[in-house]
Amino acid sequence: MSRLVVIGGDAAGMSGASQARRLNPDLEIIVFERTTWVSYAACGIPYYVGEDVKELRQLQARTPEQFARMNIDVRLRHEVMAIDTSTKTVAVRQLDDGSDAEFAYDLLLYATGARPILPPIEGLDLDGVFQVRTLDDAAAVRSAIGRSPASAVVIGGGYIGLEAAESFHNLGIPVTVLEIAPTVLSRTMDPEMGELVAEQVRERGISVHTDMRVDRIVGQDGRVSAVEAAGSVFPADIVVLGLGSAPNSALAKSSGIAIGPTGAVAVDDHQRTSAEDVYAAGDCTESINRISGAPINLQLGTVANKQGRVAGTNLGGGDASFPGVLATAITKVDDIEISRTGLTLAEADAAGFDAAATGLRSSTGSHYWPRSSQMRIRTVVDRKTGKLLGAQIVGGPGAAKRIDTFAAAMWAGLTAAELEYVDLAYSPPFSGVWEPVNIAARKAAGATE
Ligand SMILES: Cc1cc2nc3c(=O)[nH]c(=O)nc-3n(C[C@H](O)[C@H](O)[C@H](O)COP(=O)(O)OP(=O)(O)OC[C@H]3O[C@@H](n4cnc5c(N)ncnc54)[C@H](O)[C@@H]3O)c2cc1C
């Protein structure tokens, strides 16, 4: 009997293990996961912190017992310390008793995810300073909230930082976001849209400071009390770090598995790494950006699940390929919806396109519909070919999921002019008779040669 070893028991690893099991009932499957959790939704952490989700276990899709019923052997608190691709073995440490053992594999799925980036800021080790990456982090933040903090600071205005800020705000805890870049969401949205988000977030009562380099986190008796940034002091009983994350590729690298230009594990379209019978999927790997053609390390649950399924299909004896990504993402802060797909204008310029961006102010329903809300759409278009390169949306309820229409159009390689006449649905509560996506496409087409 062949043995599949999976390193990492979350989205990519467990999608891969489950899919391999579906295709091959005879495969022995062992999953090593170093935490006490398996198959959990990190995406739900902000909503658990904000108490929309009551119980931590609700964020777990399947338990080890459920996987056992699928004949998948999940071993928690087991960390893979080394991979020997020549002998096809992994060295595994049992973290509770410190014992080490070696396991042979016929097939290996590397699905180690990502780790938070922690710049050398003084005070990161103080009590009350948290990351929001794992369910244990989530539990720790909730328990700190139970001590009735007077104020919170979130360092980093990316989507995870903003979602964390929303959680505190919803609980009535005054919260300040400190962002080093000139706008929030600076890595995913054009500055115009990032500024719009910051402005609207401030209007909801969340304090947002951009161009703020954090100097240090200060405390009293080992507990955080404030964050110092750019000469100002921001009092804080809780600090959440949302400083981005890097792929967990060190173990692969030390085993001689090829790492791509992004620092993540390089894979082909079948999720195969450079080592024989070793596959990789999820936050630790690269994908190909379908618009630029360049490798990208895209850390999203959507991608991790799909790549895991592709890897699992191939590991289970089938044949599947991963078609690449557009980097489509969505979030919300209070009633502000935010989404993006494809390239920002800066990314399109950097990728060598002769790109133009156009903007549209519109509303989510007909102008006379009482519950319509405002919406801004920005599109990025290739001036030469007329093809859509990217889109970003900021608006009220009903706005952001429109990004999926842009994503589908870009996936199919439509020009802006073609999207203008795609037959999209209309009724007053949902859009104007000209759906804003059609109008945004028309404007984008007008910017082409
Ligand atoms: C707060 C937050 C909110 C998010 N919201 C969204 C969202 O709204 N939409 C979206 O698409 N994505 C979201 N994401 C991203 C999404 O959660 C990740 O893309 C997804 O979890 C990646 O899955 P993965 O299996 O590749 O990696 P991970 O979830 O990181 O899992 C990797 C696992 O490998 C284990 N591991 C690592 N090294 C070893 C080792 N050597 N031995 C044993 N085990 C090991 C880790 O403990 C971990 O459990 C969010 C992430 C966070 C943190």
The ligand as a Gaussian input file, in Angstrom:
#p B3LYP/6-31G(d) Opt

LIG

0 1
 C       -7.367000      36.460000      10.139000
 C       -7.407000      35.875000       8.774000
 C       -8.487000      36.127000       7.937000
 C       -8.515000      35.594000       6.646000
 N       -9.595000      35.862000       5.847000
 C       -9.646000      35.334000       4.603000
 C      -10.754000      35.576000       3.757000
 O      -11.716000      36.259000       4.147000
 N      -10.763000      35.036000       2.509000
 C       -9.713000      34.258000       2.056000
 O       -9.774000      33.782000       0.918000
 N       -8.651000      33.995000       2.846000
 C       -8.590000      34.513000       4.097000
 N       -7.519000      34.253000       4.902000
 C       -6.413000      33.408000       4.387000
 C       -6.690000      31.933000       4.585000
 O       -7.011000      31.669000       5.919000
 C       -5.444000      31.168000       4.180000
 O       -5.173000      31.449000       2.835000
 C       -5.618000      29.666000       4.342000
 O       -5.795000      29.329000       5.696000
 C       -4.368000      28.957000       3.825000
 O       -4.488000      27.608000       4.044000
 P       -3.176000      26.715000       4.076000
 O       -3.633000      25.329000       4.367000
 O       -2.348000      26.944000       2.870000
 O       -2.296000      27.297000       5.276000
 P       -2.615000      27.415000       6.819000
 O       -4.032000      27.698000       7.061000
 O       -1.599000      28.360000       7.374000
 O       -2.298000      25.961000       7.360000
 C       -1.011000      25.443000       7.368000
 C       -0.917000      24.491000       8.538000
 O        0.354000      23.864000       8.500000
 C        0.814000      23.678000       9.835000
 N        2.270000      23.510000       9.750000
 C        3.173000      24.393000       9.279000
 N        4.401000      23.861000       9.310000
 C        4.272000      22.611000       9.821000
 C        5.201000      21.579000      10.092000
 N        6.499000      21.711000       9.841000
 N        4.722000      20.425000      10.628000
 C        3.391000      20.272000      10.879000
 N        2.475000      21.227000      10.643000
 C        2.913000      22.387000      10.105000
 C        0.360000      24.958000      10.513000
 O        0.280000      24.790000      11.921000
 C       -0.999000      25.194000       9.879000
 O       -2.055000      24.629000      10.623000
 C       -7.455000      34.777000       6.200000
 C       -6.365000      34.512000       7.049000
 C       -6.337000      35.044000       8.315000
 C       -5.164000      34.755000       9.206000

